[in-house]
């Protein structure tokens, strides 16, 4: 885990792609996309099995490591209406039964609009963006909100890195715009997708941005581009 400061707040970057807001004992998770694999299989596309369990095991591990008391999902909890498959919902219910003391909140994203809210037995609080928490506006879509630093998802950010043998790797990353207020429109941070079966979108960093790629079980820092 890597501890940084954003908007004068203590923020911990976890190699799973989650963010811990220490003061609120809250984990932020973007783009879990539960039920994406089964949605594809129902359309006749052969894709891996076990992705829901893998993602839920990752959530449990983050909770154990951070001792957080709340998870806020930054949109796209379920992938589609086909995600309400019996097996997917049963796995979610079993996980929830083991974590009844954890408060769950969903900030609706574009996939949630189509998939619908989580089933009632998962005991979620569901809200539209933005959700205010400390100095942050918690959103799904990464766009500025006046008077707050935005933490969002939606883009599944990654960067390309070149290896010593000239191979190229794509690494998921945390992408934080300048938080000084000096650059209008830059007060937005984007989390990588948390789900184990999601795509990635290569980003183009701007001056003042801070990029933190995830390599295995470590989060690393890339020097910020200077502000002209």
C-alpha positions in Angstrom: 0.0 0.0 0.0 1.1 3.6 -0.7 0.1 6.5 1.5 -0.3 9.9 -0.2 -2.0 13.3 0.3 -4.8 14.6 -1.8 -6.8 17.7 -1.1 -5.0 17.8 2.3 -6.4 14.4 3.2 -4.7 11.1 4.0 -5.3 8.6 1.2 -4.0 5.1 0.9 -3.6 3.4 -2.5 -4.1 -0.4 -2.3 -2.7 -2.7 -5.1 -6.1 -4.1 -5.6 -7.2 -0.8 -7.1 -9.1 0.3 -4.0 -8.5 3.6 -2.1 -8.7 3.9 1.7 -9.8 7.3 3.1 -8.2 6.9 6.5 -10.2 9.6 8.3 -13.5 8.0 7.4 -12.3 4.4 7.5 -13.9 4.1 4.1 -12.8 2.1 1.1 -13.5 3.3 -2.4 -14.0 0.8 -5.2 -14.6 1.6 -8.8 -16.1 -0.5 -11.5 -16.6 -3.9 -9.9 -18.8 -5.0 -12.8 -20.2 -8.1 -11.0 -21.9 -10.4 -13.4 -20.0 -9.2 -16.5 -18.7 -12.7 -17.3 -22.1 -14.4 -17.0 -23.6 -11.6 -19.1 -21.2 -12.5 -21.9 -21.8 -16.2 -21.5 -25.6 -15.7 -21.8 -24.8 -14.0 -25.1 -22.8 -17.0 -26.3 -19.4 -15.6 -25.7 -16.9 -18.0 -24.0 -15.2 -16.2 -21.1 -13.5 -17.2 -17.8 -15.5 -18.5 -14.9 -14.9 -17.6 -11.2 -14.5 -13.9 -11.7 -17.2 -13.0 -9.2 -15.5 -15.1 -6.5 -12.1 -13.6 -7.4 -13.4 -10.1 -7.0 -15.2 -10.8 -3.8 -12.1 -12.4 -2.3 -10.2 -9.3 -3.2 -12.8 -7.1 -1.4 -12.5 -9.3 1.7 -8.7 -9.1 1.6 -8.8 -5.3 1.4 -11.2 -5.1 4.4 -9.0 -7.4 6.4 -5.9 -5.3 5.6 -7.4 -1.9 6.2 -10.0 -2.6 8.9 -12.3 -0.2 7.1 -15.9 0.0 8.2 -17.5 1.2 4.9 -17.2 0.5 1.2 -18.4 3.1 -1.3 -18.7 1.6 -4.8 -18.0 4.4 -7.4 -20.5 3.1 -9.9 -21.0 0.0 -12.1 -21.5 -2.5 -9.3 -23.5 -4.8 -11.6 -22.6 -5.0 -15.3 -26.1 -5.5 -16.8 -29.6 -6.9 -16.2 -28.2 -10.3 -17.1 -25.9 -10.0 -14.0 -29.0 -10.9 -11.9 -28.2 -14.5 -12.6 -28.9 -16.9 -9.8 -25.2 -17.9 -9.3 -23.9 -14.3 -9.2 -26.6 -13.1 -6.8 -26.0 -16.1 -4.5 -22.3 -15.4 -4.4 -23.0 -11.8 -3.5 -25.4 -12.8 -0.8 -22.9 -15.2 0.8 -20.3 -12.5 0.8 -22.7 -10.0 2.4 -23.6 -12.5 5.1 -20.0 -12.7 6.1 -19.7 -8.9 6.3 -22.9 -7.7 7.8 -21.1 -5.1 9.9 -19.7 -3.3 6.8 -21.7 -0.3 5.5 -22.2 -0.5 1.7 -22.9 2.5 -0.5 -23.3 2.6 -4.2 -22.9 5.8 -6.2 -24.8 5.0 -9.4 -22.9 4.7 -12.7 -24.0 4.2 -16.3 -24.1 0.4 -16.0 -26.2 0.7 -12.8 -28.8 2.6 -14.8 -29.2 -0.4 -17.0 -28.6 -3.2 -14.5 -30.7 -1.7 -11.7 -29.8 -1.3 -8.1 -28.4 -4.2 -6.0 -30.9 -6.6 -4.5 -32.5 -5.5 -1.2 -30.9 -8.3 0.7 -27.4 -6.8 0.1 -28.5 -3.9 2.3 -27.0 -1.0 0.2 -27.5 2.7 0.4 -27.8 3.8 -3.2 -27.3 7.5 -4.2 -26.8 9.5 -7.3 -23.5 11.4 -7.9 -21.9 13.4 -6.3 -21.7 12.0 -2.8 -19.9 14.4 -0.5 -17.3 12.9 1.9 -14.8 15.2 3.6 -13.0 17.3 0.9 -14.1 14.8 -1.8 -17.0 14.5 -4.2 -17.5 10.7 -4.9 -18.7 10.1 -8.4 -18.7 7.6 -11.2 -18.0 10.0 -14.0 -14.7 11.8 -13.8 -15.8 15.4 -14.2 -15.1 18.5 -12.0 -17.5 19.4 -9.1 -17.2 22.9 -7.7 -15.7 23.1 -4.2 -14.5 19.5 -4.0 -11.9 17.2 -5.3 -13.6 14.4 -7.3 -12.8 10.7 -6.9 -14.3 8.7 -9.7 -14.1 5.6 -11.9 -15.6 4.8 -15.3 -12.4 5.1 -17.4 -10.5 2.0 -16.2 -7.2 3.9 -16.5 -3.9 2.2 -17.4 -0.5 3.2 -18.7 1.9 1.6 -21.2 5.4 0.9 -20.0 8.3 -0.5 -22.0 10.5 -3.3 -20.6 14.2 -3.9 -21.1 13.5 -6.4 -23.9 11.4 -3.7 -25.7 8.2 -5.4 -24.7 5.2 -3.3 -23.8 3.1 -3.8 -20.7 -0.2 -2.2 -19.8 -0.6 -1.6 -16.1 -3.7 -0.4 -14.3 -3.1 2.9 -12.5 -4.5 5.5 -10.2 -4.7 8.9 -12.0 -4.9 12.1 -10.0 -5.2 15.5 -11.4 -3.6 18.5 -9.8 -5.3 19.3 -6.5 -3.8 22.8 -5.9 -6.6 24.6 -7.7 -4.0 26.2 -10.1 -5.3 24.2 -13.1 -9.0 24.6 -13.7 -10.7 21.3 -14.4 -7.9 19.2 -13.1 -9.3 18.5 -9.6 -10.4 15.0 -10.5 -8.9 11.6 -9.6 -9.7 8.3 -11.3 -9.4 4.9 -9.8 -8.6 1.7 -11.7 -11.3 -0.8 -12.3 -11.5 -3.2 -9.3 -13.3 -6.1 -11.0 -11.2 -9.0 -12.1 -12.9 -9.1 -15.6 -12.7 -5.6 -16.9 -10.9 -3.9 -19.7 -8.5 -1.0 -19.5 -8.2 2.4 -21.2 -4.7 3.9 -21.8 -4.6 7.5 -20.5 -2.6 10.5 -21.6 -1.3 12.3 -18.5 -1.3 16.1 -18.4 1.0 18.6 -16.6 0.5 18.4 -12.9 -1.1 14.9 -13.0 0.2 12.2 -10.6 0.2 8.6 -11.9 0.5 5.5 -9.7 0.7 2.3 -11.6 0.0 -1.1 -10.0 2.6 -3.8 -10.6 1.7 -7.0 -9.0 1.3 -6.4 -5.3 2.9 -2.9 -5.3 1.7 0.6 -6.1 4.5 2.8 -7.5 4.8 6.5 -8.1 5.7 8.1 -11.4 7.1 11.7 -11.2 4.4 14.3 -12.0 4.8 16.2 -15.3 5.9 19.8 -14.4 3.3 22.6 -14.7 4.5 25.2 -17.2 
